[in-house]
Every structure is written in C-alpha cells, then in structure tokens.
Amino acid sequence: MKFPFLDLSLQHRALRAEALAALTETYDATRFCLGKDVEEFERAFAATLGYPRALGMNSGTAPLHVACMIAGFGPGDEVITTPFTFISSAWGINYVGATPVFADIEPGTFNLDPDKLTAALTPRTKGIIVVHLFGQPARMDEIMAFAARHNLFVIEDCAQAVGATYLGATHGGARPVGTIGDVGTFSFYPTKNLGGCGEGGAFVSRREEIHTRARHIRVHGSDRRYYHDIIGGNFRMDGFQGALLNVKLPHLAAWTARRQAIAQRYGSAIKLADARLPEQPAYGQSVFHQFTLLHPRRDALREHLTKHEVGTDLIYPVPLHLQKCYAGLAYGPGSFPNAEHAAANCVSLPIFPELTDAQVDHVIAAVNGF
Ligand SMILES: *Cc1c(COP(=O)(O)O)cnc(C)c1O
C-alpha cells in the first residue's frame, strides 16, 4: 500500500538513536519496573495537564480498571458508557462486577449524546465512562451537569485524545481532557497519538485521595513493601516505556499540530456526495486520532480506495451492545440507531504525523474520485 493507513516505522526510525540510547541506559541501570524513567515521565506528562502528578500504568485498560475499583462500582451497580468505542472502555465495569449500560451517540462527533443519558439512568446508576473518541472531546459541560444532578462518578477515557482541549460553554478557560471528570485515563499503546514501544497507560485525578489510592492499588495495594492495606493488583508501567515516552513526549505537540493540519486539509478538500465528515464543534479541539467519515456505500468506497493504494480501516465495525460478549445484556439491533449507523457506514482514512502533503492530496483525490 503506497498510502498506508498507518506506518509506525517512520517515527521510530527518526527517533532510533535517541530511543536506543535511552533504553540502553535504563537497561544498564536495571530500572525495569517503575523507577526514575517512569517518575520523570509522570512529572512531564502531568505538567501537560497542569497537574503535579500522574501515574504510569501498564496499559490503557489498567487505569480504567483501577478507576472502577476506586469509584466503588460493584455487583448490582450500573455504569453508563458509549456503545461506539473500543471495547476496553467498558471492561473496567465488568472487572468489578458492575453492569455496563449504554447510551447512544451523536452522529456528528461519535461521542455520548448528553440528551440520551436520562434514558439510561436507573436508581442503580453509579457512574459514567465518557470516551473522547477519535480525539474529539465529548460534551463535558452537559455530562458533568447530569453527573452532578445524579451524584455519579465520572471517568474520562482519553486513550485516543491525549492533548485534546475542552473549551466548553461555562468553564471559562480551556482545559485538557482528562482533567474535568473525577479520573482521566490514557493509553500509550503504540498506535495511539503518544505511543510507547509496548504497553502503557496513565491514570490522573485532580483529587489527591484518589491519586493516592490509585498509587497503592497499582502496587498490590501497598504503600510499604509486604504490607497490603487494600486490595490491589499489578498495574505498574515498566521502565523501558517510561524511558521511551520521555524521548517522545517533547514531540507530541508538533505531532498533534500535524494531525490537525491533515484533518483540516481533508475537511476542506474532500467533496464527496453523501459523505458525512466528522464535525468539529467549537466547544473542543480534536487531536484527530482518527479521521472517520460516514458513507452509505462504505464498503464500495473502501474497495475503491484500496485500488488507489490508500489504506483504510473500519473503526468500529460492531458497536459494543451487539458484541457477543455482551449478549447477556440483551440489547438487540435497533437499540442505539446512531451507533449502529456509524458502525455500518464508517471508514477511517490515513492520518498520522509523518504523512506528507502529497500523500494527503493523493488520498483526497482518491476519495473525490469515488
Ligand atoms: C486503546 C484504547 C483503550 C485501551 O488501551 P490499551 O492500552 O490497549 O489497554 C481504551 N479505550 C479506548 C477508547 C482506546 O482506544
């Protein structure tokens, strides 16, 4: 494929010498689990959010799991989330024995529709997991107001939205996503906007008691070795990921700007009848983890693009409420029309910082030629 959907080798080739030097130092110092590299990364990453602290974890799923433990969700409790996301957004709810309850999305932003939350609310509802999908912030003002009215714990899944800004209607100033709810979670899976060379994630909270609890849970529920005050697990980030992320974090702002420039180009130059391009509402600034459009003849469009050497992906082909693992929740087709429409019509175009303008123009011409 001459115009690949994603090519991680370009970024890693450019950083090879610096990355291997950092990894070598960590290797020689045997800083394999947590340690100085991870601590440095935590401080630098927290600073991008305006926070004094963050916790490096061993995946983006881990902080979601830990957040659900800290929220106190359990058997009999319900947690509202979106059916149009990566499955991991909901796993934490299951891990603590609670039940995911879905609410439909807005068709333009692919994110939770605040007007659909009431339909999902029951006396058992304890929280909401908001996902800022494809890098686009969700409508946090409305979601936070709903959560406050019903005393719900709010977790922001920012796995795809590192660096995205929420401007909002009432907050006054711009705020990074992940700092608005009770907990923010991030993933550094290699394909994410900030990716490690392996698994990684982060947990942040404005509330110190939540941060401290997460820090203990991360290391087997202990503050002191071999003394376990609470139930924990192993959610530690490894030292190599910390070292590598320290090399990459300084580039994130430029990479994000490049993603936004590509999205701008797609948004203004793609002219395809019946296509619905992603909306960019004024309340937030997307970091364009994906550029996903909707088209009624999605499969034919994809085939056409493949013929023109343009890589695409279907993100996501099946909404969560129709996944086999959730058959027990007994949602049928038709439960969430917007999520189902998105799954049936979506196609994602190449968008990564190393794409050249010429490549982007080729993608545009190929789409417009359909
Ligand atoms: C990638 C992703 C996760 C999980 O991250 P891992 O690091 O793969 O565990 C969670 N939520 C969303 C929306 C994601 O895209």
The ligand as a Tripos MOL2 file, in Angstrom:
@<TRIPOS>MOLECULE
LIG
   15    15     1     0     0
SMALL
NO_CHARGES

@<TRIPOS>ATOM
      1 C1         -6.7240    1.9110   23.1300 C.3       1 LIG1
      2 C2         -7.9360    2.1900   23.9170 C.ar      1 LIG1
      3 C3         -8.0960    1.7390   25.2320 C.ar      1 LIG1
      4 C4         -7.2080    0.7260   25.8940 C.3       1 LIG1
      5 O1         -5.9070    0.9200   25.8320 O.3       1 LIG1
      6 P1         -4.8580   -0.3170   25.8970 P.3       1 LIG1
      7 O2         -3.6080    0.4380   26.1280 O.co2     1 LIG1
      8 O3         -4.9110   -1.0020   24.5870 O.co2     1 LIG1
      9 O4         -5.2260   -1.1840   27.0330 O.co2     1 LIG1
     10 C5         -9.1980    2.1490   25.9470 C.ar      1 LIG1
     11 N1        -10.1180    2.9360   25.4020 N.ar      1 LIG1
     12 C6        -10.0290    3.3760   24.1340 C.ar      1 LIG1
     13 C7        -11.0920    4.2650   23.6030 C.3       1 LIG1
     14 C8         -8.9460    3.0020   23.3450 C.ar      1 LIG1
     15 O5         -8.8720    3.4390   22.0890 O.3       1 LIG1
@<TRIPOS>BOND
     1     1     2 1
     2     2     3 ar
     3     2    14 ar
     4     3     4 1
     5     3    10 ar
     6     4     5 1
     7     5     6 1
     8     6     7 2
     9     6     8 1
    10     6     9 1
    11    10    11 ar
    12    11    12 ar
    13    12    13 1
    14    12    14 ar
    15    14    15 1
@<TRIPOS>SUBSTRUCTURE
     1 LIG1         1 GROUP 0 **** ****
